Amino acid sequence: MTSRAPEPRRRRGDYGVDGDFAVVPARWQAVIVAAIITALTASAVREAVSGAPVGTVATGLLALGSALFVGSYLYTTLAGKFQVWAGIFGDFGLRGDERALDLGCGRGAVLLMAAELLPRGRVVGIDLWHADQTGNSPEATRRNAEREGVADRVEVKTGDITRLPFADNTFDLVFSNLVIHNIPAAAGRMAAIDEAVRVLRPGGRLVIADLLATHRYRARLLELGLTEVRRRNLGWRMWWGGPFFPTRLVTATKPF
């Protein structure tokens, strides 16, 4: 019997908000965005009162667009990514005894969904715990594992995904969600791809969701000899603010 995808609406952990908070904390980002939308809305009202239709339409559209951008972003980080990854994992037909690795696991949103599907397996999450998620820390991930009831099959490590501390051919499944693009140099991103392939067992699956350079990931995987290499758009549930910021998925299989 194959494993069934977990129900994405029953998450018990606290997974925070995805984003870059290294320079400006999340709270201040929220205040700034709210102030911008409020100012644009007030400007649209003033233009309407003064009888300036062009200004009213322009500022009104800016206010509406900003609100839709924020709404799309929050939907993706708080709900959409769970729905999308439930479908991705559900397509794999996992046996339930696999060993899996999450590259850049953060607070465990995707890591722990995988763990639910592997009652006889093991899931390892590795991260450098940068401020690309609110409250990002190994302690937060372990607390979420406890809340989701999967702590007995989850291991959390601190490490660099361009130099993975694992032996060759260790994992049946290697996956990553919106992480590799954070590596600043192209050489570093390719090193992360190479490392993911190195630790993947023959016959194992590699799954990478990311915002940028996914066509290069696909090309590199083909160079490395992987098979069933595919790339696709994950759709509106993983738009980071709108259709101009989509997430794409790259999947591949390591040959025997």
C-alpha positions as CSV (number, residue, x, y, z in Angstrom):
1,M,0.0,0.0,0.0
2,T,1.3,3.5,-0.9
3,S,1.3,6.4,1.5
4,R,-1.4,9.0,1.2
5,A,-0.7,12.7,1.0
6,P,-1.1,14.5,4.4
7,E,-4.1,16.8,4.8
8,P,-2.6,20.3,4.5
9,R,-5.3,22.0,6.6
10,R,-4.5,20.2,9.8
11,R,-1.1,21.6,10.6
12,R,-0.4,21.9,14.3
13,G,3.0,23.5,14.1
14,D,3.9,27.2,14.0
15,Y,5.8,27.7,10.7
16,G,6.1,31.5,10.6
17,V,6.2,33.6,7.5
18,D,8.7,33.1,4.6
19,G,10.7,36.1,3.5
20,D,14.0,37.9,3.9
21,F,14.2,39.4,7.4
22,A,17.9,39.8,7.7
23,V,17.9,43.6,7.3
24,V,14.4,44.6,8.1
25,P,12.5,42.5,10.7
26,A,9.1,41.1,9.7
27,R,7.2,43.4,12.1
28,W,8.6,46.5,10.5
29,Q,8.1,45.2,7.0
30,A,4.4,44.7,7.8
31,V,4.2,48.2,9.2
32,I,5.9,49.7,6.1
33,V,3.6,47.8,3.7
34,A,0.5,48.7,5.6
35,A,1.5,52.4,5.6
36,I,2.1,52.3,1.8
37,I,-1.3,50.8,1.1
38,T,-3.0,53.2,3.5
39,A,-1.3,56.2,1.9
40,L,-2.2,55.1,-1.6
41,T,-5.8,54.5,-0.6
42,A,-6.0,57.9,1.0
43,S,-4.5,59.5,-2.1
44,A,-7.1,57.8,-4.3
45,V,-9.9,59.2,-2.1
46,R,-8.4,62.7,-2.2
47,E,-8.1,62.5,-6.0
48,A,-11.7,61.4,-6.3
49,V,-12.9,64.2,-4.0
50,S,-11.0,66.8,-6.0
51,G,-12.5,65.5,-9.3
52,A,-9.3,64.1,-10.8
53,P,-10.4,60.8,-12.5
54,V,-6.9,60.0,-13.9
55,G,-5.3,60.4,-10.5
56,T,-8.1,58.5,-8.8
57,V,-7.7,55.5,-11.2
58,A,-3.9,55.5,-11.0
59,T,-3.6,55.6,-7.2
60,G,-6.6,53.3,-6.8
61,L,-5.0,50.7,-9.0
62,L,-1.7,51.0,-7.1
63,A,-3.4,50.5,-3.8
64,L,-5.4,47.5,-5.1
65,G,-2.3,46.0,-6.7
66,S,-0.3,46.4,-3.5
67,A,-3.1,44.8,-1.5
68,L,-3.4,41.9,-3.9
69,F,0.4,41.4,-3.9
70,V,0.5,41.2,-0.1
71,G,-2.6,38.9,-0.1
72,S,-1.1,36.5,-2.6
73,Y,2.2,36.4,-0.7
74,L,0.5,35.7,2.7
75,Y,-1.7,33.0,1.1
76,T,1.3,31.2,-0.4
77,T,3.3,31.2,2.8
78,L,0.5,30.4,5.2
79,A,-1.6,27.9,3.1
80,G,-0.7,27.5,-0.6
81,K,2.7,25.9,-0.1
82,F,1.1,23.2,2.1
83,Q,-1.5,22.4,-0.5
84,V,1.0,22.2,-3.3
85,W,3.5,20.0,-1.4
86,A,0.8,17.7,-0.3
87,G,0.1,17.1,-4.0
88,I,3.8,16.7,-4.8
89,F,4.3,14.1,-2.2
90,G,1.1,12.3,-3.0
91,D,2.3,11.8,-6.6
92,F,5.3,9.8,-5.5
93,G,3.6,6.8,-4.1
94,L,6.0,6.5,-1.2
95,R,6.3,3.1,0.6
96,G,6.7,4.7,4.0
97,D,10.1,3.4,4.9
98,E,12.3,5.8,2.8
99,R,15.1,7.9,4.1
100,A,14.6,11.6,3.0
101,L,16.6,14.8,3.2
102,D,15.2,18.4,3.2
103,L,17.8,21.0,2.0
104,G,17.1,24.2,3.9
105,C,14.3,22.9,6.1
106,G,13.6,26.1,8.0
107,R,10.9,25.6,10.6
108,G,9.9,22.3,9.1
109,A,6.8,23.1,7.0
110,V,7.7,20.6,4.2
111,L,10.1,18.5,6.3
112,L,7.3,17.4,8.6
113,M,4.8,16.8,5.8
114,A,7.3,14.3,4.5
115,A,7.8,12.8,7.9
116,E,4.1,12.0,8.2
117,L,4.3,9.9,5.0
118,L,7.3,7.9,6.4
119,P,6.1,6.1,9.5
120,R,8.9,3.5,9.1
121,G,11.4,5.9,7.6
122,R,13.6,8.8,8.6
123,V,13.7,12.5,7.5
124,V,16.7,14.7,8.0
125,G,16.5,18.5,7.8
126,I,19.6,20.7,7.3
127,D,19.8,24.4,7.5
128,L,22.0,27.4,8.3
129,W,19.1,29.1,10.1
130,H,19.4,32.4,8.3
131,A,16.6,35.0,8.7
132,D,14.7,34.0,5.6
133,Q,11.8,32.9,7.8
134,T,10.4,34.4,11.0
135,G,11.7,32.8,14.1
136,N,13.9,30.4,12.1
137,S,15.9,28.0,14.4
138,P,16.5,24.3,15.0
139,E,14.6,24.6,18.3
140,A,11.5,25.9,16.5
141,T,11.7,23.0,14.0
142,R,12.0,20.4,16.8
143,R,9.0,21.9,18.6
144,N,7.0,21.7,15.4
145,A,8.0,18.0,15.0
146,E,6.7,17.4,18.5
147,R,3.4,19.2,17.8
148,E,2.9,17.2,14.6
149,G,3.7,13.9,16.4
150,V,6.6,12.9,14.1
151,A,9.6,13.8,16.3
152,D,10.6,10.1,16.6
153,R,11.5,10.0,12.9
154,V,12.9,13.5,12.4
155,E,16.5,14.7,12.7
156,V,17.6,18.3,12.5
157,K,21.1,19.4,11.6
158,T,23.0,22.6,11.1
159,G,25.0,22.6,7.9
160,D,25.8,24.0,4.5
161,I,23.9,22.4,1.6
162,T,26.9,23.0,-0.7
163,R,28.9,20.7,1.5
164,L,26.6,18.1,2.9
165,P,27.8,16.1,5.8
166,F,26.4,12.8,4.5
167,A,27.9,9.8,2.6
168,D,27.3,9.1,-1.0
169,N,24.0,7.3,-1.8
170,T,22.4,7.9,1.6
171,F,18.8,9.1,0.8
172,D,15.9,7.8,-1.2
173,L,14.4,11.2,-1.5
174,V,16.0,14.7,-1.5
175,F,13.8,17.8,-1.7
176,S,14.1,21.5,-1.2
177,N,11.6,24.4,-1.1
178,L,12.7,27.9,-2.0
179,V,16.2,27.6,-0.7
180,I,18.8,27.2,-3.4
181,H,18.2,30.7,-5.0
182,N,19.4,32.2,-1.7
183,I,23.0,31.0,-2.4
184,P,24.5,34.2,-3.9
185,A,26.9,32.7,-6.5
186,A,26.0,30.5,-9.4
187,A,28.8,28.2,-8.6
188,G,27.4,27.7,-5.1
189,R,24.0,26.9,-6.5
190,M,25.4,24.3,-8.8
191,A,27.4,22.9,-5.9
192,A,24.2,22.4,-4.0
193,I,22.7,20.6,-7.0
194,D,25.8,18.4,-7.2
195,E,25.7,17.6,-3.5
196,A,22.0,16.7,-3.7
197,V,22.7,14.2,-6.5
198,R,25.8,12.8,-4.6
199,V,23.8,11.9,-1.5
200,L,20.9,10.5,-3.5
201,R,20.7,6.7,-3.8
202,P,20.4,5.2,-7.3
203,G,16.7,5.1,-8.2
204,G,16.1,7.9,-5.7
205,R,14.1,11.1,-6.5
206,L,15.2,14.7,-6.4
207,V,12.6,17.4,-6.0
208,I,13.5,21.2,-6.0
209,A,11.0,24.0,-5.9
210,D,12.5,27.4,-6.4
211,L,12.0,30.9,-7.8
212,L,15.1,31.5,-9.9
213,A,17.4,29.7,-12.3
214,T,15.4,26.5,-12.3
215,H,16.2,26.0,-16.0
216,R,19.8,25.9,-15.0
217,Y,19.1,23.3,-12.3
218,R,17.4,21.2,-15.0
219,A,20.4,21.6,-17.4
220,R,22.8,20.6,-14.6
221,L,20.8,17.5,-13.7
222,L,20.8,16.4,-17.4
223,E,24.6,17.0,-17.4
224,L,25.0,14.7,-14.4
225,G,23.1,12.0,-16.1
226,L,19.8,12.0,-14.2
227,T,16.7,10.7,-15.9
228,E,13.1,11.8,-16.0
229,V,14.2,15.4,-15.6
230,R,11.2,17.7,-15.7
231,R,10.4,21.4,-14.9
232,R,7.0,22.9,-14.4
233,N,5.2,25.9,-13.0
234,L,3.5,25.1,-9.6
235,G,0.6,27.5,-10.3
236,W,-1.2,30.3,-8.4
237,R,-1.0,28.6,-5.0
238,M,2.8,29.3,-5.0
239,W,2.8,32.8,-6.4
240,W,4.9,35.0,-4.2
241,G,2.9,38.2,-4.7
242,G,1.4,37.4,-8.1
243,P,2.0,35.7,-11.5
244,F,5.3,37.5,-12.0
245,F,6.8,35.7,-9.0
246,P,5.9,32.0,-9.6
247,T,7.5,28.9,-8.1
248,R,8.7,26.2,-10.5
249,L,9.4,22.6,-9.7
250,V,12.3,20.5,-11.0
251,T,12.2,16.7,-10.5
252,A,14.6,14.0,-11.5
253,T,15.6,10.4,-10.9
254,K,19.1,9.1,-10.2
255,P,19.7,6.2,-12.5
256,F,20.9,2.8,-11.2
